Amino acid sequence: MIDFDYTVGLLPTVTSSLDATLWMTLGGLALSLSMGLVLALIKVTRPFYLHYLADLYISFFRGSPLLVQLFIFYYGLPQVFPAMRGMPAIIAVIIGLGLHFSAYMAESMRAAIIGIHHGQMEAALSVGMSRMQAMRRIILPQAARVAFPGLMNNTIDLLKSTSLAFTLGVVEIMARAQMEASSSFRFFESYLTVALVYWLVVVLCTWFQKWAEARLNRAYA
């Protein structure tokens, strides 16, 4: 029989490791957004054939499993680069998540940028702006509104992907549930608890997305 009292009683234990999950999410998000923007700008502006390298980067990180990439960063690279030995597992996870999801976010940003009518760039250039000034002041603010829903979906995927961190020994909510399940043999209740915690956090992210979209679209209503 399912013991729902055990599930409720396990919530404080699981949520005690929620801070690790949120730190990995925020760290991976900061890295993926910054790198995604750089990649998107490279693909749009195509300077010095760098877009070929951007295409290769995006192809690799979209074409191989995230778990394999995490193992490469934590177990593989320290064998090639001795300076990386002793790197904390949570740092490896943040880097892995950031690099992986930057490939997806770059495509979302690129699509949003090229979706802005080219006449706006031409108008900005005609009044004396440089291309970078026009991109920063005119194009990117509008592209951010268009890209926001897709970027939020990527963020939610990133949040859920932190559950793979337990494979590297990081004690986050999935690892905590795994330890409780192993000791109590209440596997269904333990995994149900962690699923509910993830669900609650995603519901809060969805609420924020709706609120932010309403604010961003206010001027276009």
Residue pairs with C-beta under 8 A, 6 or more apart in sequence:
2 188
2 189
3 186
3 189
4 189
6 184
6 186
6 189
7 189
7 192
7 193
7 196
10 177
10 180
10 189
10 190
10 193
11 193
11 196
11 197
13 176
13 180
14 173
14 176
14 177
14 180
14 193
14 194
14 197
15 173
15 197
16 176
17 171
17 172
17 173
17 175
17 176
18 172
18 173
18 197
18 201
20 90
20 165
20 170
20 171
20 172
20 173
21 159
21 162
21 165
21 172
21 173
21 201
23 90
23 94
24 90
24 93
24 94
24 97
24 162
24 165
24 170
24 172
25 97
25 155
25 158
25 159
25 162
27 94
27 97
27 98
28 93
28 94
28 96
28 97
28 98
28 101
28 158
28 162
29 98
29 101
29 155
29 158
30 98
31 94
31 95
31 97
31 98
31 99
31 102
32 97
32 98
32 99
32 100
32 101
32 102
32 104
32 105
32 154
32 158
33 102
33 105
33 151
34 102
35 98
35 99
35 102
35 106
36 101
36 102
36 103
36 104
36 105
36 106
36 108
36 109
37 105
37 106
37 109
39 54
39 57
39 58
39 102
39 103
39 106
39 109
39 110
40 105
40 106
40 107
40 109
40 110
40 113
41 113
41 135
42 50
42 51
42 53
42 54
43 51
43 54
43 55
43 106
43 110
44 110
44 113
44 114
45 131
54 106
57 103
58 103
58 106
58 107
60 103
61 69
61 99
61 100
61 102
61 103
62 103
62 104
66 96
66 97
66 100
66 161
66 164
67 164
67 167
69 96
69 99
69 100
70 92
70 93
70 96
70 164
70 165
70 167
70 168
71 167
73 92
73 95
73 96
74 87
74 89
74 92
74 93
74 96
74 168
77 84
78 84
78 85
78 86
78 87
89 165
89 168
89 169
89 170
90 165
90 170
92 168
93 162
93 164
93 165
93 168
93 170
97 158
97 161
97 162
100 161
101 154
101 157
101 158
101 161
104 154
104 157
105 151
105 154
108 147
108 150
108 151
108 154
109 143
109 147
109 151
111 146
111 147
111 150
112 143
112 144
112 146
112 147
112 150
113 139
113 140
113 143
115 143
115 146
116 139
116 142
116 143
116 146
120 134
120 138
120 139
120 142
121 131
121 134
121 135
121 138
121 139
124 133
124 134
124 137
124 138
125 131
125 134
129 137
129 138
144 216
145 216
145 217
145 220
148 209
148 212
148 213
148 216
149 209
149 213
152 205
152 209
152 212
155 205
156 202
156 205
156 206
159 198
159 201
159 202
159 205
160 198
160 202
162 172
162 174
163 172
163 173
163 174
163 194
163 198
165 172
165 174
165 175
166 172
166 174
166 175
166 178
169 175
173 194
173 197
173 198
174 194
176 194
177 190
177 191
177 193
177 194
178 190
180 186
180 190
181 187
181 190
181 191
184 190
